[in-house]
Amino acid sequence: MAWNWIFKKKKDYPDFWLEYLEHFKKKKKGAIEKTRFVAFDTETTGFDKNEDRVLSIGAVSIIGNQIPVADTLELYLKQDVFKAETVKIHGIIRNGSEEKISELEAIKLFLDYIKDAVLIAHHASFDRDMMNNMLLRHGLGKLKNNFIDTGVLYKKSLHVIYKDNTKPYTLDYLCSELNVQPIDRHTATGDALITALVFLKLLARLDKRKHLNWGYLLNR
């Protein structure tokens, strides 16, 4: 009886999730310059990770300090939750002209795009939580990728201890400080590209100071 109970409790995950998990078997960190990073951003109906939903996802890849123009991802999701007051921020209306896909289809495309890349986001915990809750709603696990928060990385580059400094370091602030043009701000793809450019600027700063290593980059 015990073995039957264990068998019934075993999760029957869909193939696309199992394929995603395969990327993390026997994974070892290689050289930073040969690692594929993916900067991504989500536009959402609000800031409540449980009640709000993702409206769009934008992502760009970074390999060898370059951003391949052809290797990008832009997704718009069908709006099961709609909050008119947030449209003035992200500009995505419920019946807009963008081709919208289901949440599940967005998950499949996002996982296939990121694979085992190191993910980069600004104030990453929010985007990570929104994506993880999306995955959990469909009976999947959480993202397995390593994350880098450009806000935290900026503070590290200044040798500022995070817990002793409550300055938010917004993406706009980092753009100003690092001379990055905030093009297409508050669109998922635009903010993903801006985050990628900020990340490359921070890599150059860390490399100049001999601090370019995984210990500095990864958030724990």
Secondary structure, DSSP 4 states (H G I P E B T S, - for coil): -HHHHHHHHS----HHHHHHHHTTTT-----GGG-EEEEEEEEES-S-TTT--EEEEEEEEEETTB--TTSEEEEEE--SS--GGGHHHH---TT-SS-EE-HHHHHHHHHHHHTTPEEEETTHHHHHHHHHHHHHHTT-----S-EEEHHHHHHHHTT--GGG------HHHHHHHHT---TTTTSHHHHHHHHHHHHHHHHHHHHHTT--SHHHHS--
